[in-house]
Amino acid sequence: MVSISNDGQQPTNGNHQNGVILASTNGMENKTRFLILYASQTGNALDAAERVGREAEHRGCPSVVLSMDEFDASSLPYEGTVIFIVSTTGQGDTPDSMKVFWKFLLQRTLSQQWLKGVHYAVFGLGDSGYQKFNKLDKRLSDLGAEPLIERGLGDDQHPSGYEGALDDWLSSLWKVLKKNPNILLREIYVDPAAETLDRPKYKVIYHDADSVQSEFVTAPELESIELQIERARSMCPGKFGRNKHRPHCFLQMV
Ligand SMILES: Cc1cc2nc3c(=O)[nH]c(=O)nc-3n(C[C@H](O)[C@H](O)[C@H](O)COP(=O)(O)O)c2cc1C
């Protein structure tokens, strides 16, 4: 999964110009990847988008996660499947990172067929206390894009927050895509365990004391794998455990 955030890391695929991804400047279409565009004011939509990206990859779909201000909206017709994860801020406003994109989509010169052939799904994050969600879903449909599933709405008022709705919405999305493998032009492999388990965010790396120069790894080699595992379990990412024996491994974000 390629993931780009507002802090501007360069992508490992896609063309890049003035900080904006140009999905197709050479006439090539991006029908075989899963594009996830997010707009977030305080980080929830980013978290949700990364989860969608992880789950897509887990099902065999190459995915790209981009903040909307990193994507050139005029390239949208070249995409095959786009998942939008968007929050609402202010009084029904779009997040700052969506403003340019949204202004582009609202142009009257865009025809009702402009997004013909593009499949999309929208998950909006908001708070039903405000009673105002942004209107991306309707605009995409008005421009000819085809919804894969009904818009999902994550609500701060739900006891589990936006994730209360995201779980079911994602299950529906994978089911629809599984039935329509041509949408992504490749077979989607659905691991039965993946219906309930997300991909782990951490992996444990065991370092050989002689081969690693890391400041985190200073202890002599541990005696057994079991001991290493026990110590790794008690740790936070990048921190040492509290006991005086510093562990010989640490957790790494993946
Ligand atoms: C200042 C502020 C204004 C908000 N305005 C709205 C709103 O107008 N409508 C709505 O549905 N939710 C509103 N929300 C709720 C957010 O959309 C919700 O908390 C969402 O999960 C935030 O996602 P984000 O972290 O990706 O920006 C607002 C939240 C804040 C903090």
The ligand as an SDF file (V2000), in Angstrom:
LIG
                    3D

 31 33  0  0  0  0  0  0  0  0999 V2000
  -14.9530   21.9420   15.1630 C   0  0  0  0  0  0  0  0  0  0  0  0
  -15.7370   20.7410   14.6830 C   0  0  0  0  0  0  0  0  0  0  0  0
  -16.7860   20.9510   13.8160 C   0  0  0  0  0  0  0  0  0  0  0  0
  -17.5360   19.8750   13.3730 C   0  0  0  0  0  0  0  0  0  0  0  0
  -18.5870   20.0890   12.5140 N   0  0  0  0  0  0  0  0  0  0  0  0
  -19.3390   19.0440   12.1060 C   0  0  0  0  0  0  0  0  0  0  0  0
  -20.4550   19.2480   11.2300 C   0  0  0  0  0  0  0  0  0  0  0  0
  -20.7750   20.3510   10.8080 O   0  0  0  0  0  0  0  0  0  0  0  0
  -21.1750   18.1640   10.8480 N   0  0  0  0  0  0  0  0  0  0  0  0
  -20.8650   16.9010   11.2780 C   0  0  0  0  0  0  0  0  0  0  0  0
  -21.5720   15.9680   10.8840 O   0  0  0  0  0  0  0  0  0  0  0  0
  -19.8000   16.6780   12.0940 N   0  0  0  0  0  0  0  0  0  0  0  0
  -19.0410   17.7160   12.5290 C   0  0  0  0  0  0  0  0  0  0  0  0
  -17.9620   17.4980   13.3610 N   0  0  0  0  0  0  0  0  0  0  0  0
  -17.6190   16.1280   13.7870 C   0  0  0  0  0  0  0  0  0  0  0  0
  -16.4600   15.5540   12.9600 C   0  0  0  0  0  0  0  0  0  0  0  0
  -16.8160   15.4410   11.6130 O   0  0  0  0  0  0  0  0  0  0  0  0
  -16.0660   14.1660   13.5080 C   0  0  0  0  0  0  0  0  0  0  0  0
  -15.5250   14.3320   14.7990 O   0  0  0  0  0  0  0  0  0  0  0  0
  -15.0850   13.4300   12.6290 C   0  0  0  0  0  0  0  0  0  0  0  0
  -14.8540   12.1460   13.1530 O   0  0  0  0  0  0  0  0  0  0  0  0
  -13.7520   14.1620   12.5140 C   0  0  0  0  0  0  0  0  0  0  0  0
  -12.9840   13.5050   11.5530 O   0  0  0  0  0  0  0  0  0  0  0  0
  -11.5120   14.0300   11.1920 P   0  0  0  0  0  0  0  0  0  0  0  0
  -10.6850   13.8040   12.4270 O   0  0  0  0  0  0  0  0  0  0  0  0
  -11.0400   13.1680   10.0710 O   0  0  0  0  0  0  0  0  0  0  0  0
  -11.6090   15.4520   10.7910 O   0  0  0  0  0  0  0  0  0  0  0  0
  -17.2210   18.5600   13.8080 C   0  0  0  0  0  0  0  0  0  0  0  0
  -16.1390   18.3700   14.6760 C   0  0  0  0  0  0  0  0  0  0  0  0
  -15.4100   19.4420   15.1170 C   0  0  0  0  0  0  0  0  0  0  0  0
  -14.2530   19.2200   16.0690 C   0  0  0  0  0  0  0  0  0  0  0  0
  1  2  1  0
  2  3  1  0
  2 30  2  0
  3  4  2  0
  4  5  1  0
  4 28  1  0
  5  6  2  0
  6  7  1  0
  6 13  1  0
  7  8  2  0
  7  9  1  0
  9 10  1  0
 10 11  2  0
 10 12  1  0
 12 13  2  0
 13 14  1  0
 14 15  1  0
 14 28  1  0
 15 16  1  0
 16 17  1  0
 16 18  1  0
 18 19  1  0
 18 20  1  0
 20 21  1  0
 20 22  1  0
 22 23  1  0
 23 24  1  0
 24 25  2  0
 24 26  1  0
 24 27  1  0
 28 29  2  0
 29 30  1  0
 30 31  1  0
M  END
$$$$
